[in-house]
Amino acid sequence: ISWVKWDDVCKPKKDGGLGVRDLRRTNISLLAKWRWKLLHPEEELWKDIVVAKYGSGVVGRSNLGDELMTVNYMMILVSF
């Protein structure tokens, strides 16, 4: 078994990595995308279901760790 740092695995192939996407960043970007869709005013059935299940607070902010992060802040995180 060869042990390799996750950072090295996520490097592009041209830089000696395996080209695997960073799962944390990918997850945050997908969550930000869904949050963005929730914030848009179009009426869609899936939005009504999410709000009915989790409450209207799911649209505004999300508690990630100890900080409250808005969609804009999550998008900034994804860009790094």
TITOR-33621 format. One record per atom (N, C-alpha, C, CB): residue in three letters; chain; atom name; x, y, z. Coordinates in Angstrom, 2 decimals. Glycine has a CB too. Example, Ala and Ser with C-alpha at 12.3 -4.5 7.8 and 13.67 -1.06 7.14 Angstrom:
TITOR-33621
<"ALA","A","N",<13.19,-5.69,7.80>> <"ALA","A","CA",<12.30,-4.50,7.80>> <"ALA","A","C",<13.20,-3.30,7.80>> <"ALA","A","CB",<11.31,-4.47,9.05>> <"SER","A","N",<12.85,-2.25,7.08>> <"SER","A","CA",<13.67,-1.06,7.14>> <"SER","A","C",<12.90,0.03,7.87>> <"SER","A","CB",<14.08,-0.60,5.72>> 
END
This chain:
TITOR-33621
<"ILE","A","N",<0.86,-1.18,0.00>> <"ILE","A","CA",<0.00,0.00,0.00>> <"ILE","A","C",<0.89,1.23,0.00>> <"ILE","A","CB",<-0.97,0.01,1.23>> <"SER","A","N",<0.58,2.13,-0.89>> <"SER","A","CA",<1.29,3.42,-0.92>> <"SER","A","C",<0.39,4.48,-0.30>> <"SER","A","CB",<1.69,3.80,-2.38>> <"TRP","A","N",<0.95,5.25,0.61>> <"TRP","A","CA",<0.21,6.32,1.26>> <"TRP","A","C",<0.55,7.63,0.57>> <"TRP","A","CB",<0.51,6.39,2.78>> <"VAL","A","N",<-0.47,8.35,0.15>> <"VAL","A","CA",<-0.29,9.60,-0.57>> <"VAL","A","C",<-1.19,10.65,0.06>> <"VAL","A","CB",<-0.59,9.44,-2.09>> <"LYS","A","N",<-0.70,11.88,0.15>> <"LYS","A","CA",<-1.53,12.97,0.68>> <"LYS","A","C",<-2.70,13.24,-0.25>> <"LYS","A","CB",<-0.69,14.25,0.89>> <"TRP","A","N",<-3.85,13.57,0.34>> <"TRP","A","CA",<-5.03,13.86,-0.46>> <"TRP","A","C",<-4.78,15.06,-1.36>> <"TRP","A","CB",<-6.25,14.12,0.44>> <"ASP","A","N",<-4.02,16.04,-0.87>> <"ASP","A","CA",<-3.69,17.22,-1.69>> <"ASP","A","C",<-2.94,16.81,-2.96>> <"ASP","A","CB",<-2.84,18.22,-0.87>> <"ASP","A","N",<-2.07,15.82,-2.84>> <"ASP","A","CA",<-1.34,15.34,-4.02>> <"ASP","A","C",<-2.26,14.60,-4.99>> <"ASP","A","CB",<-0.18,14.43,-3.60>> <"VAL","A","N",<-3.21,13.87,-4.46>> <"VAL","A","CA",<-4.17,13.14,-5.30>> <"VAL","A","C",<-5.02,14.13,-6.10>> <"VAL","A","CB",<-5.07,12.23,-4.44>> <"CYS","A","N",<-5.35,15.27,-5.47>> <"CYS","A","CA",<-6.23,16.26,-6.11>> <"CYS","A","C",<-5.50,17.18,-7.09>> <"CYS","A","CB",<-6.91,17.10,-5.05>> <"LYS","A","N",<-4.19,17.10,-7.15>> <"LYS","A","CA",<-3.45,17.93,-8.11>> <"LYS","A","C",<-3.79,17.50,-9.54>> <"LYS","A","CB",<-1.92,17.83,-7.86>> <"PRO","A","N",<-3.71,18.44,-10.47>> <"PRO","A","CA",<-3.90,18.06,-11.88>> <"PRO","A","C",<-2.84,17.04,-12.33>> <"PRO","A","CB",<-3.85,19.31,-12.79>> <"LYS","A","N",<-3.17,16.24,-13.31>> <"LYS","A","CA",<-2.23,15.23,-13.82>> <"LYS","A","C",<-0.94,15.86,-14.31>> <"LYS","A","CB",<-2.88,14.43,-14.93>> <"LYS","A","N",<-1.05,17.04,-14.93>> <"LYS","A","CA",<0.15,17.69,-15.46>> <"LYS","A","C",<1.11,18.10,-14.35>> <"LYS","A","CB",<-0.23,18.91,-16.29>> <"ASP","A","N",<0.59,18.22,-13.10>> <"ASP","A","CA",<1.43,18.58,-11.96>> <"ASP","A","C",<1.82,17.37,-11.12>> <"ASP","A","CB",<0.71,19.59,-11.09>> <"GLY","A","N",<1.59,16.16,-11.63>> <"GLY","A","CA",<1.99,14.95,-10.93>> <"GLY","A","C",<0.93,14.34,-10.04>> <"GLY","A","CB",<3.18,15.24,-10.12>> <"GLY","A","N",<-0.27,14.87,-10.07>> <"GLY","A","CA",<-1.36,14.31,-9.27>> <"GLY","A","C",<-2.19,13.33,-10.08>> <"GLY","A","CB",<-2.25,15.42,-8.73>> <"LEU","A","N",<-3.31,12.93,-9.51>> <"LEU","A","CA",<-4.20,12.00,-10.19>> <"LEU","A","C",<-5.38,12.70,-10.86>> <"LEU","A","CB",<-4.71,10.97,-9.22>> <"GLY","A","N",<-5.51,14.00,-10.62>> <"GLY","A","CA",<-6.59,14.75,-11.24>> <"GLY","A","C",<-7.96,14.53,-10.62>> <"GLY","A","CB",<-6.65,14.41,-12.68>> <"VAL","A","N",<-8.00,14.01,-9.39>> <"VAL","A","CA",<-9.27,13.78,-8.71>> <"VAL","A","C",<-9.77,15.11,-8.15>> <"VAL","A","CB",<-9.11,12.71,-7.56>> <"ARG","A","N",<-11.06,15.36,-8.31>> <"ARG","A","CA",<-11.63,16.60,-7.79>> <"ARG","A","C",<-11.61,16.58,-6.27>> <"ARG","A","CB",<-13.06,16.81,-8.32>> <"ASP","A","N",<-11.38,17.75,-5.68>> <"ASP","A","CA",<-11.44,17.88,-4.22>> <"ASP","A","C",<-12.91,17.74,-3.80>> <"ASP","A","CB",<-10.84,19.26,-3.75>> <"LEU","A","N",<-13.22,16.70,-3.07>> <"LEU","A","CA",<-14.60,16.39,-2.73>> <"LEU","A","C",<-15.24,17.46,-1.85>> <"LEU","A","CB",<-14.68,15.06,-2.04>> <"ARG","A","N",<-14.48,18.06,-0.95>> <"ARG","A","CA",<-15.04,19.10,-0.08>> <"ARG","A","C",<-15.47,20.30,-0.92>> <"ARG","A","CB",<-14.01,19.54,0.99>> <"ARG","A","N",<-14.61,20.75,-1.81>> <"ARG","A","CA",<-14.95,21.89,-2.67>> <"ARG","A","C",<-16.12,21.56,-3.59>> <"ARG","A","CB",<-13.73,22.32,-3.50>> <"THR","A","N",<-16.12,20.36,-4.13>> <"THR","A","CA",<-17.21,19.96,-5.01>> <"THR","A","C",<-18.53,19.94,-4.25>> <"THR","A","CB",<-16.93,18.58,-5.62>> <"ASN","A","N",<-18.51,19.41,-3.03>> <"ASN","A","CA",<-19.72,19.38,-2.22>> <"ASN","A","C",<-20.22,20.79,-1.91>> <"ASN","A","CB",<-19.47,18.62,-0.91>> <"ILE","A","N",<-19.32,21.68,-1.51>> <"ILE","A","CA",<-19.72,23.05,-1.20>> <"ILE","A","C",<-20.28,23.74,-2.44>> <"ILE","A","CB",<-18.53,23.85,-0.65>> <"SER","A","N",<-19.65,23.52,-3.58>> <"SER","A","CA",<-20.15,24.17,-4.80>> <"SER","A","C",<-21.53,23.65,-5.19>> <"SER","A","CB",<-19.16,23.96,-5.95>> <"LEU","A","N",<-21.76,22.35,-5.02>> <"LEU","A","CA",<-23.09,21.81,-5.33>> <"LEU","A","C",<-24.15,22.31,-4.35>> <"LEU","A","CB",<-23.04,20.27,-5.31>> <"LEU","A","N",<-23.78,22.41,-3.06>> <"LEU","A","CA",<-24.71,22.97,-2.08>> <"LEU","A","C",<-25.03,24.43,-2.41>> <"LEU","A","CB",<-24.14,22.86,-0.67>> <"ALA","A","N",<-24.02,25.19,-2.81>> <"ALA","A","CA",<-24.24,26.59,-3.18>> <"ALA","A","C",<-25.14,26.68,-4.41>> <"ALA","A","CB",<-22.90,27.29,-3.46>> <"LYS","A","N",<-24.96,25.77,-5.35>> <"LYS","A","CA",<-25.82,25.76,-6.55>> <"LYS","A","C",<-27.28,25.51,-6.18>> <"LYS","A","CB",<-25.34,24.69,-7.55>> <"TRP","A","N",<-27.54,24.54,-5.30>> <"TRP","A","CA",<-28.91,24.26,-4.88>> <"TRP","A","C",<-29.48,25.42,-4.08>> <"TRP","A","CB",<-28.97,22.97,-4.05>> <"ARG","A","N",<-28.66,26.03,-3.25>> <"ARG","A","CA",<-29.12,27.19,-2.48>> <"ARG","A","C",<-29.48,28.33,-3.41>> <"ARG","A","CB",<-28.04,27.65,-1.47>> <"TRP","A","N",<-28.66,28.54,-4.45>> <"TRP","A","CA",<-28.93,29.57,-5.44>> <"TRP","A","C",<-30.30,29.31,-6.10>> <"TRP","A","CB",<-27.81,29.61,-6.51>> <"LYS","A","N",<-30.54,28.06,-6.46>> <"LYS","A","CA",<-31.83,27.71,-7.08>> <"LYS","A","C",<-32.99,27.94,-6.11>> <"LYS","A","CB",<-31.82,26.25,-7.55>> <"LEU","A","N",<-32.76,27.68,-4.82>> <"LEU","A","CA",<-33.81,27.91,-3.83>> <"LEU","A","C",<-34.14,29.39,-3.68>> <"LEU","A","CB",<-33.38,27.35,-2.49>> <"LEU","A","N",<-33.14,30.26,-3.84>> <"LEU","A","CA",<-33.34,31.69,-3.63>> <"LEU","A","C",<-34.04,32.37,-4.80>> <"LEU","A","CB",<-32.02,32.35,-3.40>> <"HIS","A","N",<-34.06,31.76,-5.95>> <"HIS","A","CA",<-34.73,32.37,-7.09>> <"HIS","A","C",<-36.25,32.22,-6.94>> <"HIS","A","CB",<-34.25,31.73,-8.42>> <"PRO","A","N",<-36.99,33.24,-7.37>> <"PRO","A","CA",<-38.43,33.29,-7.08>> <"PRO","A","C",<-39.32,32.35,-7.90>> <"PRO","A","CB",<-38.89,34.66,-7.29>> <"GLU","A","N",<-38.79,31.65,-8.87>> <"GLU","A","CA",<-39.64,30.77,-9.68>> <"GLU","A","C",<-40.33,29.73,-8.79>> <"GLU","A","CB",<-38.81,30.08,-10.78>> <"GLU","A","N",<-41.59,29.48,-9.06>> <"GLU","A","CA",<-42.34,28.47,-8.32>> <"GLU","A","C",<-42.04,27.09,-8.90>> <"GLU","A","CB",<-43.88,28.77,-8.35>> <"GLU","A","N",<-41.51,26.23,-8.08>> <"GLU","A","CA",<-41.23,24.86,-8.52>> <"GLU","A","C",<-41.64,23.91,-7.41>> <"GLU","A","CB",<-39.73,24.68,-8.89>> <"LEU","A","N",<-42.12,22.76,-7.78>> <"LEU","A","CA",<-42.62,21.79,-6.82>> <"LEU","A","C",<-41.54,21.36,-5.83>> <"LEU","A","CB",<-43.16,20.57,-7.54>> <"TRP","A","N",<-40.31,21.11,-6.30>> <"TRP","A","CA",<-39.26,20.62,-5.42>> <"TRP","A","C",<-38.93,21.64,-4.33>> <"TRP","A","CB",<-38.00,20.30,-6.22>> <"LYS","A","N",<-39.06,22.96,-4.63>> <"LYS","A","CA",<-38.82,23.99,-3.61>> <"LYS","A","C",<-39.87,23.91,-2.51>> <"LYS","A","CB",<-38.83,25.40,-4.25>> <"ASP","A","N",<-41.13,23.74,-2.92>> <"ASP","A","CA",<-42.21,23.62,-1.94>> <"ASP","A","C",<-42.00,22.42,-1.03>> <"ASP","A","CB",<-43.56,23.52,-2.65>> <"ILE","A","N",<-41.52,21.32,-1.60>> <"ILE","A","CA",<-41.27,20.12,-0.81>> <"ILE","A","C",<-40.13,20.34,0.19>> <"ILE","A","CB",<-40.94,18.93,-1.73>> <"VAL","A","N",<-39.04,20.96,-0.26>> <"VAL","A","CA",<-37.90,21.22,0.63>> <"VAL","A","C",<-38.30,22.15,1.76>> <"VAL","A","CB",<-36.73,21.83,-0.17>> <"VAL","A","N",<-39.02,23.23,1.45>> <"VAL","A","CA",<-39.45,24.19,2.47>> <"VAL","A","C",<-40.44,23.53,3.43>> <"VAL","A","CB",<-40.09,25.44,1.83>> <"ALA","A","N",<-41.33,22.68,2.92>> <"ALA","A","CA",<-42.28,21.98,3.78>> <"ALA","A","C",<-41.57,21.02,4.74>> <"ALA","A","CB",<-43.31,21.21,2.93>> <"LYS","A","N",<-40.52,20.38,4.26>> <"LYS","A","CA",<-39.81,19.40,5.09>> <"LYS","A","C",<-38.87,20.06,6.09>> <"LYS","A","CB",<-39.04,18.44,4.21>> <"TYR","A","N",<-38.11,21.08,5.64>> <"TYR","A","CA",<-37.06,21.66,6.47>> <"TYR","A","C",<-37.39,23.04,7.02>> <"TYR","A","CB",<-35.80,21.74,5.70>> <"GLY","A","N",<-38.49,23.66,6.58>> <"GLY","A","CA",<-38.87,24.98,7.05>> <"GLY","A","C",<-38.32,26.07,6.15>> <"GLY","A","CB",<-38.40,25.19,8.47>> <"SER","A","N",<-38.87,27.26,6.30>> <"SER","A","CA",<-38.46,28.37,5.43>> <"SER","A","C",<-37.05,28.86,5.74>> <"SER","A","CB",<-39.44,29.51,5.56>> <"GLY","A","N",<-36.51,28.52,6.91>> <"GLY","A","CA",<-35.15,28.93,7.27>> <"GLY","A","C",<-34.08,28.28,6.42>> <"GLY","A","CB",<-34.90,28.63,8.71>> <"VAL","A","N",<-34.42,27.21,5.74>> <"VAL","A","CA",<-33.44,26.52,4.90>> <"VAL","A","C",<-33.01,27.39,3.73>> <"VAL","A","CB",<-34.02,25.21,4.38>> <"VAL","A","N",<-33.82,28.34,3.35>> <"VAL","A","CA",<-33.52,29.18,2.20>> <"VAL","A","C",<-32.49,30.25,2.52>> <"VAL","A","CB",<-34.78,29.82,1.67>> <"GLY","A","N",<-32.56,30.86,3.69>> <"GLY","A","CA",<-31.73,32.02,3.99>> <"GLY","A","C",<-30.29,31.74,4.29>> <"GLY","A","CB",<-32.31,32.74,5.11>> <"ARG","A","N",<-30.03,31.03,5.37>> <"ARG","A","CA",<-28.66,30.79,5.80>> <"ARG","A","C",<-28.49,29.33,6.19>> <"ARG","A","CB",<-28.27,31.71,6.97>> <"SER","A","N",<-27.25,28.94,6.26>> <"SER","A","CA",<-26.96,27.56,6.65>> <"SER","A","C",<-25.86,27.57,7.69>> <"SER","A","CB",<-26.57,26.70,5.43>> <"ASN","A","N",<-25.99,26.77,8.71>> <"ASN","A","CA",<-24.97,26.69,9.74>> <"ASN","A","C",<-23.96,25.62,9.34>> <"ASN","A","CB",<-25.60,26.37,11.12>> <"LEU","A","N",<-22.80,26.07,8.88>> <"LEU","A","CA",<-21.72,25.15,8.52>> <"LEU","A","C",<-20.61,25.34,9.53>> <"LEU","A","CB",<-21.21,25.40,7.05>> <"GLY","A","N",<-20.44,24.40,10.42>> <"GLY","A","CA",<-19.45,24.55,11.46>> <"GLY","A","C",<-19.97,25.54,12.49>> <"GLY","A","CB",<-18.10,25.01,10.88>> <"ASP","A","N",<-19.09,26.45,12.93>> <"ASP","A","CA",<-19.46,27.43,13.94>> <"ASP","A","C",<-19.93,28.74,13.34>> <"ASP","A","CB",<-18.31,27.67,14.86>> <"GLU","A","N",<-19.82,28.91,12.04>> <"GLU","A","CA",<-20.15,30.17,11.41>> <"GLU","A","C",<-21.43,30.04,10.59>> <"GLU","A","CB",<-19.00,30.65,10.53>> <"LEU","A","N",<-22.13,31.16,10.48>> <"LEU","A","CA",<-23.25,31.20,9.54>> <"LEU","A","C",<-22.70,31.70,8.22>> <"LEU","A","CB",<-24.41,32.12,10.05>> <"MET","A","N",<-22.98,30.97,7.15>> <"MET","A","CA",<-22.46,31.35,5.84>> <"MET","A","C",<-23.61,31.60,4.89>> <"MET","A","CB",<-21.53,30.25,5.28>> <"THR","A","N",<-23.55,32.70,4.19>> <"THR","A","CA",<-24.55,32.96,3.17>> <"THR","A","C",<-24.08,32.32,1.87>> <"THR","A","CB",<-24.79,34.49,2.98>> <"VAL","A","N",<-24.94,32.34,0.89>> <"VAL","A","CA",<-24.59,31.75,-0.41>> <"VAL","A","C",<-23.37,32.44,-0.99>> <"VAL","A","CB",<-25.78,31.85,-1.39>> <"ASN","A","N",<-23.31,33.76,-0.89>> <"ASN","A","CA",<-22.18,34.48,-1.46>> <"ASN","A","C",<-20.87,34.04,-0.82>> <"ASN","A","CB",<-22.36,35.98,-1.28>> <"TYR","A","N",<-20.86,33.86,0.49>> <"TYR","A","CA",<-19.64,33.45,1.17>> <"TYR","A","C",<-19.24,32.04,0.74>> <"TYR","A","CB",<-19.82,33.52,2.69>> <"MET","A","N",<-20.21,31.14,0.58>> <"MET","A","CA",<-19.89,29.79,0.13>> <"MET","A","C",<-19.31,29.82,-1.28>> <"MET","A","CB",<-21.14,28.89,0.16>> <"MET","A","N",<-19.83,30.71,-2.13>> <"MET","A","CA",<-19.30,30.81,-3.49>> <"MET","A","C",<-17.87,31.33,-3.48>> <"MET","A","CB",<-20.20,31.72,-4.34>> <"ILE","A","N",<-17.58,32.24,-2.56>> <"ILE","A","CA",<-16.20,32.74,-2.43>> <"ILE","A","C",<-15.29,31.60,-2.01>> <"ILE","A","CB",<-16.13,33.91,-1.42>> <"LEU","A","N",<-15.73,30.78,-1.06>> <"LEU","A","CA",<-14.92,29.64,-0.62>> <"LEU","A","C",<-14.61,28.69,-1.76>> <"LEU","A","CB",<-15.63,28.89,0.50>> <"VAL","A","N",<-15.59,28.46,-2.59>> <"VAL","A","CA",<-15.41,27.52,-3.70>> <"VAL","A","C",<-14.37,28.02,-4.68>> <"VAL","A","CB",<-16.74,27.29,-4.42>> <"SER","A","N",<-14.24,29.34,-4.82>> <"SER","A","CA",<-13.31,29.89,-5.80>> <"SER","A","C",<-11.86,29.72,-5.39>> <"SER","A","CB",<-13.61,31.35,-6.01>> <"PHE","A","N",<-11.58,29.37,-4.13>> <"PHE","A","CA",<-10.19,29.22,-3.69>> <"PHE","A","C",<-9.71,27.81,-3.82>> <"PHE","A","CB",<-10.03,29.66,-2.27>> 
END
